[in-house]
Every structure is written in structure tokens, then in C-alpha cells.
Amino acid sequence: MVQPLRLGLAGLGTVGIGVVKIVQRHADLMTMRTGRPVVITAVSARSKGKDRGVDLSAYAWEDDPVALARRDDIDVFVEVMGGHDGAAKDATEAAIAAGKDVVTANKALLAHHGQALAEAAEAAGRVIRFEAAVAGGIPVIKSLTEGLAGNQIKRVMGVMNGTCNYILTRMQNAGLPYETVFEEARQLGYLEADPNLDVGGIDAGHKLSLLASIAFGTKVAFDHVELEGIGNVSIEDIHLADEMGYHIKLLGVAQMSGRGLEQRMTPCLVPADSPFGQLQGGTNMVMLEGDSVGQIVLRGPGAGEGPTASAVMSDVIDIARGLRLPTFGCPATQLADVCPAKSATPAPYYMRATLLDKPGALAKIATCLGDAGISIDQMRQINQQDEQDDKALVLIVTHKAAPADVAHAMSQFAATGVLVGAPVAIRIEEI
Ligand SMILES: NC(=O)c1ccc[n+]([C@@H]2O[C@H](COP(=O)([O-])OP(=O)(O)OC[C@H]3O[C@@H](n4cnc5c(N)ncnc54)[C@H](OP(=O)(O)O)[C@@H]3O)[C@@H](O)[C@H]2O)c1
């Protein structure tokens, strides 16, 4: 008789309930696709009595997710609780030790402990799958691990935090400042309990570090991701960049160069008419670039009950079908230590500075750039008048420049005596 695949589901929140709904709604479909029934045996969450809008009466209950992970009547431990330490880590380790396969949506857990967990799982002959952890419903892990396995990966880029993309596109479309839209997002429930996970770029940085590991065969190195959130993106820069044909996105880029592994999750200008430039609202987008395939672009919902549960179930179905792959695409013990790039690949930069409108002011700024070895591609001056002084807003687009040279030039601007306020420099990412 065909044995069912038995799931232990830890977490009955947004994602967990989505998983319950798919298992209940698509029982026949899954049996047809995998050749065996997929069933939930037992569940765990913090509060047993909570009405979760689905019928859980057929499932055994465990208060403790570690006890759930160790149950003899489960084959796969599905971890959808969240958090990189505590219950999620303890229960995942317990599941592996008890000989269970693991499916998780938890990017924070894997960004911090992925290497150790992968080594433990592979030593025990178990698999850890995490399609839902990166870009929600978009099958990006599968694309990278399987679909593009014949390619040397050149670069991975992504807009992978829907909340940040919502905030930036709303600022642009409605002309509202960051603080106003941040508050809107909070009221709409788009922000994590700790908003810095979203707007600080941490959540998206976790995801980028997982993609980089698969793409380049390196150990997950979240600590080496250059992180900058969107809190300093001004509505002024959004408008000015738009006038120059660019949109501002929180963009992740991972690439291996002669300098080492570059991983950045920072606000960038992208061409307004590029796929990333066109991306609106909470949608996610990932671009994968391989030496044979060229560029492929995946776009879709990066969060929410249905999309995330869809990704969790794709992992469950793979396990039911007998597909067993190493966590990060090659055996964990063979993943290379990361040699982080000391400096990022040179890129054009957008700069904005306000200057006293005095003769020679612009020349002084141009000299700072020239002294730093940076050449100017475009320069625009917009005169402004206020009660005290005439001022000039200067916009510059540079040719490709090294980030250290840009930082040096910016530091020299102050010494010119013509600068008003702090200048801004934002990388322009070439796609
Ligand atoms: N939501 C999304 O769109 C999305 C997208 C991609 C990835 N993810 C990832 O999926 C995971 C779950 O996200 P979510 O949005 O579903 O979270 P959620 O709605 O906050 O649900 C978390 C669930 O875990 C349970 N839980 C938390 N700590 C527990 C503990 N110590 N013991 C037992 N149960 C515990 C909670 O129990 P109670 O309900 O009783 O409090 C709740 O049912 C996270 O890793 C998240 O990053 C989420």
C-alpha cells in the first residue's frame, strides 16, 4: 500500500493556514501529482484556542514545536513560525536529529544558521527545502538550483521586499514623503513587528544571501551583505531621479568578480523603463543571469497566504515525489568560504548637492570629482531663491566610479565652502 507523506506543521499564522488550506483543498491533486497522499498529522502554534478559520480537528496538537518535530508519525517538519533563534532553530535541529526532512519559509533562520543546518541535514541524509523563504510565491530557488543548473551564474538581482517597493512606488506616485507612507504601510499591516527588518533592508538581505550561496557555491554569508535601508530616500531624490529617467528601488545585487563576492542590498537608481524600474507596489522581481541562458526575469507576489503557501507546498511535493537535492544546490561540505569583495564594482552615480549660487561654485565641485578620478556624464543646475541666499541645486550623473572614490569626493565637497546641507550620492545599477 502507498504510504502517505505525513507533515508536522509548526506555525498556524498567515503561511501555516495557507498550507492547511492547500492540503485540504487539493488532496486529490497532490495524490495524482506525487502518487501518494500528502496529509497533515500534527500541528503546533502558541495558542491552542485561537480561531484560525479552518478546521484543525483532525490534527494532533503539540504545544511544543520541538515535540512536534520529534513525533514518530511525521515524515516532514514544516517550519512556518519565523525567527532565527529560539523555537524555529531548536525545532528544526530536533527534526533533523529525529530523521525528518524539513521545509521552511524562514529566511532569517537560514541566513544565520543555514550552513550548520544544511551540514547536519545532509550528514543525516535529510533535505531542507526553502522555496518560500525567498520572494514568496516566485519559484526562484527552483529556477536557480534546477532550471539554471547548467549555467555559471554571473549575477543575481532582485527587488525582494514588497513593503519597501510599496513605500517607494507610493512615494513616487502620490508625491508623499517617506514618513507619511511609512505610517500608511504600518496601518495597512504591511510592516513586520520590527519595521527595520523591512525598511532597514535586513529581510531582503537575508534573501539575497541565500540566493548568493546557491548561485556561487559559497557558504551563506549574510554578515557580508552591504545593507542600507530606504529610510534616507527622499521624495526630492525620487522626483529628480524620475526627471532624469530613473526610478529608485531597494535592489539586491550579488555577483562574483575578481574582487570576490559582492552582495549589496541598497537603494539604487535603475532605468525607469527597465523591468525593475517598472515594478509597482508589493510585487517582487528577481533577475538571474547565466553564461548560457543570458538574463531571465521572474516577477510575482513576494508574500501573502496563498503565494507563500504555494511555495511551501512545491517543496513538500518535491519531497513526496522523491526529489532530494542538497540544501544550497551542492553538498554543504563543498560550499566555499566566502571571500567578500573589498570594494563594489564601479558604477555610475547620481549626485545631488545644494550650493551657494556664487561664481565658481560649480567648478569647485567639479574639481573635487576630478581630483577623485571621477568624470561627469551629465550635470544640471537648478537655481533656487530663498530669503537669505541664492542657492543652486546641482544634479550630476557620473561615469563609472569606484564607491571609495565617490565617498572621497563627497567628503571633499564640504571643504569647498560652497556646500549647503549634506550632499547625496546613489549608485545607478546597470541592468
Ligand atoms: N507572511 C508572509 O507573506 C511570508 C512570506 C514569506 C515568508 N514568510 C515566513 O514564514 C514564516 C511565518 O510567517 P507568518 O507570516 O505566517 O507568521 P505569523 O502569521 O506571525 O505566524 C507565526 C505562527 O507561528 C506560531 N509561533 C510563533 N512562535 C511559536 C512558538 N514559539 N511555538 C509555537 N508556535 C509559534 C504562531 O502561533 P500563534 O498563532 O498561536 O501566535 C503563529 O501561528 C516566517 O519565517 C516568515 O518570515 C512569511
The ligand as an ORCA input file, in Angstrom:
! r2SCAN-3c Opt
* xyz 0 1
  N       3.647     36.132      5.691
  C       4.273     36.064      4.517
  O       3.777     36.565      3.495
  C       5.585     35.353      4.406
  C       6.232     35.308      3.150
  C       7.423     34.611      3.030
  C       7.986     34.025      4.146
  N       7.354     34.132      5.363
  C       7.988     33.498      6.502
  O       7.127     32.492      7.012
  C       7.263     32.378      8.413
  C       5.892     32.541      9.066
  O       5.369     33.802      8.695
  P       3.852     34.182      9.017
  O       3.616     35.473      8.317
  O       2.949     33.039      8.763
  O       3.940     34.472     10.585
  P       2.717     34.649     11.594
  O       1.471     34.965     10.888
  O       3.211     35.585     12.642
  O       2.552     33.195     12.232
  C       3.511     32.627     13.049
  C       2.923     31.363     13.622
  O       3.928     30.701     14.397
  C       3.406     30.422     15.683
  N       4.514     30.506     16.632
  C       5.351     31.545     16.823
  N       6.235     31.231     17.797
  C       5.926     29.991     18.212
  C       6.450     29.139     19.214
  N       7.478     29.515     19.972
  N       5.887     27.921     19.365
  C       4.841     27.542     18.590
  N       4.297     28.314     17.653
  C       4.841     29.517     17.462
  C       2.338     31.466     15.948
  O       1.415     30.946     16.895
  P       0.097     31.791     17.326
  O      -0.722     31.936     16.095
  O      -0.567     30.944     18.344
  O       0.620     33.094     17.860
  C       1.741     31.609     14.553
  O       0.758     30.637     14.349
  C       8.297     33.427      8.807
  O       9.575     32.838      8.844
  C       8.226     34.428      7.676
  O       9.424     35.158      7.505
  C       6.179     34.777      5.506
*
